[in-house]
Amino acid sequence: MLYVGTVGGLEASIVARVGVAFRAVQAAGLRGLSPWRKLLNGLCRGATQAWRILRVFQPDVVLATGGYASAPVVVAAWLRRCPVLMYLPDILPGLAVRFLSHLASRVAVSFDASLDYFAPGRAVVTGYPVRSALYAANKEAAKQRLGLASDWKTLLVLGGSRGAHSINLAISEALEELLFGAQVIHIAGEADVAWLRERREELPLESRQRYHPCAYLHEEMVDALQAADLAVARAGAATMGEFAAVGLPSVLVPYPYAGQHQEANADFMVARGAAVKVLDGALAEGALGHIVRNMLADEGTLRSMAENARKLARPDAAWAVAQQLALLSGG
């Protein structure tokens, strides 16, 4: 197995932790660029690098997830007649997935709602693959491992791998209100964690002990998801897959500069009774703290949302993706 990512991307360190070989290609976003710049940025230089990588590695099949690094790798694989499984984690396919799906042998999607964006028979629903440990949920054991109080509601705040500044600000402003009735695990990202730790020191001792800011979680992330009673998060694809696996209700704040992907993801979860959506622009108005505190106090709503989230889970998703890869590779 070889993981191909972007130069300077966060994925390099994550992949290294699990012992998978990693190679990088140069790639950049396509949105907002002229066709000529798209060609130069997304294909020419990166595809040449990807061609060399594939020539050495000689893969039987390529799994592409639609990120920036996917474009040059899929083009190189197509030129080398290597089968490609394009995987769409979000509900709405972006520019890269729409383009690359024409070069792919097959498209795998997380939810039925995505099938309409592809020609009949071209896409198959596999679900969103998550770590199997998420399905072995034990809330009390998870709280104990994280050093959390067993008799307090737990709020998990996360903004993606690099954090979300607007969410961090809103949580900081509402901390006293939130900590009155809950303990908070706050995954803030490297850029904001220092001042949030200073903010923690300003709290009264009792509240301070219930606030846990950190830059990022690796292995502990499974426990954080299992321990939580409610999450505040962006509406990325991993949010849908992981929150469904543990049956976690959520307040979703779509990132406003991600095209329509996160809006569509959030609307999907809201329509199925698993989440509440708050616009990023509303965070500065102080709405988040009030919404979260009311939800944490409403046991019936939390229980119903948890059940609705769990209905979206696909425990066999990783196996389903693996089956598609095996079929394409002839293995």
Secondary structure, 3 states (H helix, E strand, C coil): CEEEEECCCCHHHHHHHCCCEEEEECCCCCCCCCHHHHHHHHHHHHHHHHHHHHHHHCCCCEEECCCCCHHHHHHHHHHCCCCEEEEECCCCCCHHHHHHCCCCCEEEECCHHHHHHCCCCCEEECCCCCCHHHHCCCHHHHHHHHCCCCCCEEEEEECCCCCCHHHHHHHHHCHHHHHCCEEEEEECCCCCHHHHHHHHHCCCHHHHCCEEEECCCCCHHHHHHHHCCEEEECCCHHHHHHHHHHCCCEEECCCCCCCCHHHHHHHHHHHCCCEEECCHHHHHHCHHHHHHHHHHCCHHHHHHHHHHHHCCCCCCHHHHHHHHHHHHHCC
